Amino acid sequence: MNAKNLIAAVSLLTAAGSVLADQTYPYVEHTNVPSTKTRAEVIAEMKQPVANTEYVEHKNVASTKTRAEVRQELAYQPVGGAEYVEHLNVATSRTRDEVRNEAIQAAKSKEATKGTTFGG
């Protein structure tokens, strides 16, 4: 690409960028807007409490239900389209070493299928 083409491309991009930037967000100056309230009215308004705001501290709130009651409720209420399932003390018949060996074999077989239509 020679220098003429490069200069022409840069000038077109600069012109297009400035045109688009000018149309997007017009600047509005708010410095000379006359106020409808006096300084004393504004200060008095700021000293009044804001309506409909209340700070509530939820610290150490005692529950009226037992843990079992809450779990029973969750078991029958769908959460996000799915049911609550508790996975406590799930027993397996395989040992940790068997699971580890199975994972190693799966990783090896995945490496062996690379390059085929099914593998990565």
FENPEPE-V366863 format. One record per run of one state. SS is the DSSP state (h for helix, s for strand, l for the rest). FROM is the first residue (numbers start at 1). TO is the last residue. If there is no record, write none. Layout:
<<SS/FROM/TO> <SS/FROM/TO>>
//
This chain:
<<l/1/2> <h/3/24> <l/25/38> <h/39/47> <l/48/66> <h/67/76> <l/77/78> <s/79/79> <l/80/81> <s/82/82> <l/83/95> <h/96/112> <l/113/120>>
//
